[in-house]
Structure formats: C-alpha cells, structure tokens
Amino acid sequence: MSKPTLQTYAEFWPFYLREHSLPVTRRFHFVGTSLGVATGIAAIAMGRAALIPAALVSAYGFAWFSHFFIEKNKPASFKYPLWSFISDFRMAGLMAVGQLDAHMERAFANGEQGTGANSMAPASRPAPQAAAQQVR
C-alpha cells in the first residue's frame, strides 16, 4: 500500500526529516548544499555561467549518494522537487545553528519511520556513552 501524497509543506517537513534519519546522510546533504552554494556564488562573482551545472552536480550528487548508498531510500526530490530544495536549505541552516535535533525528535515523535532500509528514529539509537561502552 503506498503512502498518500503529501498536500502541504507542513506535512512534508516531518516526512523529509524522517527520510534523513541517519546523521551521516544529513552531513552529506550539508556538505553538498554548502558546495553547491559556494560554487553558485563563485559562478556569479566570476561571471562564469558554466559553473552552474557544477553547483547542481555537487549539491545533488552528495545528497543522492547518501540516499542511495547510506540511507537506502529514494530522494524526496524525485516526487517533491521544490519542497525538497527548500528543505535542504532549511535543514542545513538548522544544522549550522545547532537546532535540528528538536525538529528531528518531533518528526519521529508519533512513531513514524523513514522509508530507507537503514532508517531509524533518533530515540532508537544507542546513546553516545552506551555506544562507546559497547566498543570496549
């Protein structure tokens, strides 16, 4: 049974966060978005429109790699391109100011899960101290 189509951005945002449940996926997005923005700014500053495709490839390349090979789900940008584009910047901004964790907790609060084979709710991950003790 397929999930219903999301009708509003307010419905989309928690879904988007659940699709990025793994911290490494979010880091790949942050790096890709940052490189894409930096390359886009460089293209404008130097008057080199030929750099615009490089900006897109770096941004989407990092993001899609993380979805296909780490999170193991399909990028939300395939079905919701505009909302995903906006949410990439929103997620990166929240990461930059250290406020993403509260949004992640709310996205998983009602027991929802991401669609990826490797997706997991933040609360189901071992605490950093417990994980360190398991390694010993």
Backbone torsions as a table, in degrees:
resi	resn	phi	psi	omega
1	MET	NA	127.5	-178.2
2	SER	-85.6	153.6	178.6
3	LYS	-74.1	149.1	177.9
4	PRO	-67.2	154.7	178.0
5	THR	-68.5	135.8	178.8
6	LEU	-74.4	134.0	-173.8
7	GLN	-99.6	-25.2	-176.5
8	THR	-131.9	159.8	176.7
9	TYR	-65.4	-32.9	178.0
10	ALA	-61.1	-32.7	175.1
11	GLU	-77.4	-34.9	-175.6
12	PHE	-69.7	-42.1	-173.3
13	TRP	-54.9	-50.3	177.9
14	PRO	-63.7	-37.3	176.2
15	PHE	-59.9	-46.1	-179.8
16	TYR	-58.3	-45.6	-179.9
17	LEU	-64.1	-40.1	178.3
18	ARG	-64.0	-30.3	177.7
19	GLU	-73.9	-6.6	178.7
20	HIS	-123.6	46.0	-172.1
21	SER	-69.7	-27.5	-177.7
22	LEU	-88.6	131.8	180.0
23	PRO	-55.3	-36.6	-178.8
24	VAL	-66.0	-33.8	175.8
25	THR	-63.5	-45.5	179.2
26	ARG	-64.3	-36.5	178.3
27	ARG	-66.0	-41.3	176.8
28	PHE	-60.3	-42.4	177.9
29	HIS	-62.2	-43.3	-179.3
30	PHE	-60.8	-46.2	179.5
31	VAL	-63.5	-47.1	-179.4
32	GLY	-62.2	-44.6	179.0
33	THR	-63.5	-43.7	179.5
34	SER	-62.2	-45.2	178.0
35	LEU	-64.3	-40.7	179.5
36	GLY	-62.2	-44.5	178.9
37	VAL	-65.4	-45.6	-179.6
38	ALA	-61.5	-41.5	179.2
39	THR	-68.0	-39.1	177.1
40	GLY	-63.5	-42.2	177.7
41	ILE	-64.4	-42.1	178.0
42	ALA	-62.0	-40.7	179.0
43	ALA	-60.0	-43.0	-179.9
44	ILE	-69.6	-47.3	-177.2
45	ALA	-62.0	-36.3	-177.9
46	MET	-93.9	-3.9	-178.7
47	GLY	66.6	34.1	-177.7
48	ARG	-116.1	88.2	-179.6
49	ALA	-60.3	-22.5	180.0
50	ALA	-63.7	-16.7	179.0
51	LEU	-81.8	-14.4	-178.6
52	ILE	-58.8	-45.6	176.2
53	PRO	-59.6	-35.3	177.6
54	ALA	-64.2	-36.7	177.5
55	ALA	-62.9	-44.3	-179.8
56	LEU	-67.5	-42.3	179.8
57	VAL	-63.3	-42.5	-179.9
58	SER	-66.1	-45.4	-178.7
59	ALA	-64.3	-54.4	-177.2
60	TYR	-74.1	-30.8	179.5
61	GLY	-61.2	-49.5	178.0
62	PHE	-62.0	-44.6	-177.8
63	ALA	-63.9	-50.3	-176.6
64	TRP	-67.6	-37.0	175.2
65	PHE	-56.0	-46.6	-177.4
66	SER	-64.6	-33.6	178.6
67	HIS	-72.5	-48.2	-175.0
68	PHE	-70.9	-37.8	-171.4
69	PHE	-109.4	-15.6	-179.1
70	ILE	-112.1	-63.4	-178.7
71	GLU	-72.7	-29.0	-179.2
72	LYS	61.4	52.4	173.2
73	ASN	-141.1	175.9	-178.5
74	LYS	-91.8	132.5	179.7
75	PRO	-56.8	136.9	178.5
76	ALA	-63.1	-21.6	-178.8
77	SER	-65.1	-18.3	178.2
78	PHE	-68.6	-37.1	-177.1
79	LYS	-102.1	-30.6	-176.5
80	TYR	-129.7	69.2	-172.5
81	PRO	-61.8	-44.6	-177.7
82	LEU	-69.3	-48.0	179.7
83	TRP	-62.5	-36.9	178.2
84	SER	-66.7	-41.4	178.5
85	PHE	-59.6	-48.8	178.8
86	ILE	-61.2	-43.7	-176.0
87	SER	-69.3	-30.5	174.4
88	ASP	-58.4	-45.6	179.7
89	PHE	-69.8	-39.0	178.6
90	ARG	-63.2	-46.6	179.9
91	MET	-63.0	-43.9	179.7
92	ALA	-62.8	-41.9	178.8
93	GLY	-63.5	-44.4	178.3
94	LEU	-65.0	-36.4	176.1
95	MET	-64.4	-42.8	-176.4
96	ALA	-62.6	-32.5	-179.2
97	VAL	-102.5	8.0	175.5
98	GLY	71.1	29.1	-178.2
99	GLN	-115.2	10.7	-176.4
100	LEU	-75.4	-32.0	-174.9
101	ASP	-54.9	-42.5	179.8
102	ALA	-63.0	-38.6	177.8
103	HIS	-66.9	-40.0	179.0
104	MET	-63.1	-44.8	180.0
105	GLU	-60.4	-43.1	178.2
106	ARG	-65.2	-36.6	-178.8
107	ALA	-64.5	-30.3	-178.4
108	PHE	-102.0	1.8	-172.2
109	ALA	-59.8	-35.3	-176.2
110	ASN	-93.6	18.0	176.6
111	GLY	86.3	1.5	177.4
112	GLU	-63.9	153.6	177.7
113	GLN	-127.8	159.6	172.4
114	GLY	-73.2	169.8	-177.3
115	THR	-93.0	-7.7	-177.1
116	GLY	-74.6	152.0	178.1
117	ALA	-62.1	-28.6	-179.6
118	ASN	-102.1	3.0	-177.2
119	SER	-67.0	144.6	174.8
120	MET	-156.3	149.0	179.1
121	ALA	-69.3	144.9	179.1
122	PRO	-54.8	-38.3	-178.1
123	ALA	-67.4	-22.1	-178.2
124	SER	-86.1	-5.9	177.4
125	ARG	-82.5	146.6	176.3
126	PRO	-65.7	147.1	176.5
127	ALA	-62.7	150.9	-178.4
128	PRO	-54.2	-39.2	179.8
129	GLN	-68.3	-40.9	179.1
130	ALA	-64.9	-40.1	179.4
131	ALA	-64.7	-38.9	179.5
132	ALA	-66.2	-36.4	179.4
133	GLN	-69.6	-33.0	179.5
134	GLN	-66.8	-30.0	-178.6
135	VAL	-71.7	-32.3	-176.9
136	ARG	-64.4	NA	NA
